[in-house]
Amino acid sequence: MKSKVPKHVGIILDGNRRFSKRLMMKPWKGHEWGAAKVEKLFDWCKELDVKELTLYCFSVENFDRPKKEFDYLMGVFNKEFDKLIKDDRLHKDKVRINFIGRMSMFPKEIQVKTSQLMDMTKEYSNYVVNFAMGYGGRAEVIDAVQKIAKSVKEGNLKVDEINEEVFSKNLYMEDEPDLIIRTGGAHRTSNFLIWQSHYSEWIFLEKLWPEFEKEDFVSCIAEYGKRDRRFGK
């Protein structure tokens, strides 16, 4: 069974706003429930031996949300990052924290805290958690192309040296998820890891993200274990 556990799981955390609407609350209040669920997710991964996690938390398009909701979300992020900075589990379990996306688009306070988290955990490798923030798959590809073009222009790379390996190394994240879970009922990939997910297994759930429980995660891992991954062979 151990060999059938995905090493790297990506999750599209969809449904926070719809969850709060069900409770007759302001739509953005659901993000607090969503954040609390992420905290539990860390422990589930450790228990199930999932070594890497990539969470789609905030897309490039999300910057267009109403100012009141945006400000509220930034407050949630600030609060959660403060908790994470003080979380002993990072050091005890040697968890490396990464942020992938256009982080320069965020308020300075967020940038400072995310940089601190990455710096204080950069030597750890037992577990990895990647937060996709200010993220978009197409934006990631464009940014990679620009980095490669700059290397060619500066004479550090020849055009005929560009291959899939070179391209992957210029992305925000080189690792590829074995399994991607999307909550919330939609059956779309929504611009998430469009390069890295080329052979990922996908599972779409009707449950909204704040409703996602340990038994759902276990069920997804079990479903992954039943699939035959042939990688086109």
C-alpha positions in Angstrom: 0.0 0.0 0.0 2.8 2.4 0.8 4.0 2.5 -2.8 0.5 3.5 -3.9 0.4 6.6 -1.7 1.0 9.7 -3.8 4.3 11.4 -2.9 3.0 14.8 -4.0 -0.7 16.0 -3.8 -2.1 19.2 -5.2 -5.4 20.6 -4.0 -7.6 23.3 -5.5 -9.3 24.7 -2.4 -12.7 25.6 -3.9 -16.0 26.4 -2.2 -15.1 28.7 0.7 -17.5 31.5 -0.3 -20.4 29.1 -1.1 -19.9 27.5 2.3 -20.4 30.7 4.1 -23.4 31.7 2.0 -25.1 28.4 3.1 -24.6 29.7 6.7 -26.2 33.0 5.8 -22.9 34.9 6.4 -20.9 37.3 4.3 -19.4 35.2 1.4 -15.7 35.9 2.3 -16.2 34.6 5.9 -15.8 31.1 4.5 -12.1 31.6 4.0 -11.6 31.3 7.8 -13.1 27.9 7.8 -11.0 27.0 4.8 -7.8 28.1 6.5 -8.7 26.0 9.6 -9.1 23.0 7.3 -5.6 23.6 5.9 -4.1 23.3 9.4 -5.7 19.9 9.8 -4.5 18.8 6.4 -0.9 19.1 7.5 -1.4 16.4 10.1 -3.4 14.2 7.7 -0.5 14.3 5.2 2.0 13.3 7.9 -0.2 10.4 9.0 -0.8 9.1 5.5 2.9 9.6 4.4 2.2 12.3 1.8 5.5 14.1 1.5 4.6 17.2 -0.6 1.5 19.3 -0.8 0.7 22.1 -3.2 -2.3 24.3 -2.3 -4.1 26.6 -4.8 -4.9 29.5 -2.4 -5.1 32.6 -4.4 -5.0 33.1 -8.2 -3.8 36.0 -10.3 -7.5 36.6 -11.2 -8.5 36.8 -7.5 -6.8 40.2 -7.3 -9.9 41.5 -9.1 -12.2 40.7 -6.2 -14.0 43.5 -4.4 -11.7 45.6 -2.1 -13.6 44.6 1.0 -13.2 40.9 0.3 -9.6 41.4 -0.8 -8.7 43.2 2.4 -10.5 40.6 4.5 -8.6 37.8 2.7 -5.3 39.6 3.3 -6.2 39.7 7.0 -6.8 35.9 7.0 -3.4 35.3 5.3 -1.6 37.6 7.8 -3.2 35.8 10.7 -2.4 32.3 9.3 1.2 33.2 8.4 1.8 34.6 11.9 0.5 31.2 13.3 2.7 29.3 10.9 5.8 31.2 11.8 5.3 30.2 15.4 4.3 26.6 14.6 6.7 24.2 16.2 5.6 21.4 13.7 7.7 23.1 11.0 10.9 22.5 12.9 9.9 19.2 14.6 8.9 17.6 11.3 11.3 19.6 9.2 8.7 21.0 6.8 9.9 23.3 4.0 7.5 26.1 3.1 7.4 27.5 -0.4 5.3 30.2 -2.1 4.8 30.0 -5.8 3.3 32.7 -7.9 3.7 36.5 -8.4 4.3 37.3 -4.8 5.3 40.9 -5.7 1.6 41.6 -6.3 0.7 41.2 -2.6 0.9 43.9 0.2 4.4 44.3 1.7 3.4 42.8 5.0 2.4 39.5 3.2 5.6 39.5 1.3 7.7 39.9 4.4 6.0 37.0 6.2 6.1 34.7 3.3 9.8 35.4 2.8 10.4 34.8 6.5 8.7 31.4 6.3 10.7 30.3 3.2 14.0 31.5 4.8 13.4 29.8 8.1 12.5 26.4 6.6 14.8 26.4 3.5 17.1 23.7 4.9 14.2 21.2 5.7 13.3 18.4 3.4 11.2 15.8 5.2 8.0 17.5 4.0 7.3 20.3 1.6 4.2 22.6 1.5 3.8 24.9 -1.6 1.3 27.7 -1.3 0.2 28.8 -4.8 -0.5 32.5 -4.3 -0.8 35.2 -7.0 -0.7 32.1 -9.1 -1.8 31.2 -12.6 -0.5 28.4 -14.8 -0.3 30.6 -17.9 1.4 33.4 -15.9 3.9 30.8 -14.7 4.7 29.7 -18.3 5.1 33.3 -19.5 7.4 34.1 -16.5 9.5 31.0 -17.4 9.7 32.0 -21.0 10.9 35.5 -20.0 13.6 34.0 -17.7 14.8 31.7 -20.5 14.8 34.5 -23.1 16.9 36.7 -20.7 19.4 33.8 -20.3 19.7 33.5 -24.1 20.0 37.3 -24.5 22.8 37.4 -21.9 24.6 34.5 -23.6 24.2 32.0 -20.7 22.0 29.7 -22.7 21.8 28.6 -26.4 18.5 28.3 -28.2 19.2 24.7 -29.1 19.8 23.9 -25.4 16.2 24.7 -24.5 14.3 21.5 -23.7 11.7 20.3 -21.2 14.3 20.0 -18.4 15.5 23.5 -18.9 11.9 24.8 -19.1 10.9 23.0 -15.9 13.8 24.4 -14.0 12.6 27.9 -14.8 9.1 27.4 -13.5 8.0 28.5 -10.0 8.0 24.8 -9.1 9.7 21.9 -10.7 8.0 19.1 -8.8 5.0 17.4 -10.4 2.0 16.3 -8.4 1.0 12.6 -8.6 -2.6 13.5 -7.6 -4.7 16.7 -7.8 -7.9 17.0 -5.8 -10.5 19.7 -6.6 -13.3 20.4 -4.1 -16.4 22.5 -4.8 -18.1 20.5 -7.6 -16.5 22.1 -10.6 -14.8 19.8 -13.2 -12.2 22.3 -14.4 -8.5 22.6 -13.9 -8.7 26.4 -13.6 -5.2 27.2 -14.7 -3.6 25.2 -12.0 -0.1 23.7 -12.7 -0.8 23.4 -16.4 2.8 22.2 -17.1 3.4 20.1 -14.0 0.0 18.3 -14.1 0.5 16.7 -17.6 0.3 13.2 -16.1 -1.3 13.9 -12.7 -4.3 11.9 -11.6 -7.3 14.1 -11.0 -10.2 13.7 -8.5 -13.2 16.1 -8.5 -15.3 16.3 -5.4 -18.7 17.8 -4.8 -17.9 18.8 -1.2 -16.9 22.4 -0.6 -13.4 22.8 0.8 -14.5 23.7 4.4 -16.5 20.4 4.4 -13.5 18.3 3.4 -12.6 15.8 6.1 -9.9 13.3 6.8 -12.1 10.4 5.5 -12.4 12.3 2.2 -8.6 12.6 2.0 -8.2 8.9 2.8 -10.8 8.0 0.1 -8.9 10.1 -2.5 -5.6 8.4 -1.6 -7.4 5.0 -1.9 -8.9 5.9 -5.3 -5.4 7.0 -6.5 -4.0 3.6 -5.4 -6.5 1.8 -7.7 -5.5 3.7 -10.8 -3.0 2.4 -13.3 -0.5 5.2 -14.2 1.0 4.3 -17.6 2.3 7.8 -18.5 1.3 7.3 -22.1 3.1 4.0 -22.5 
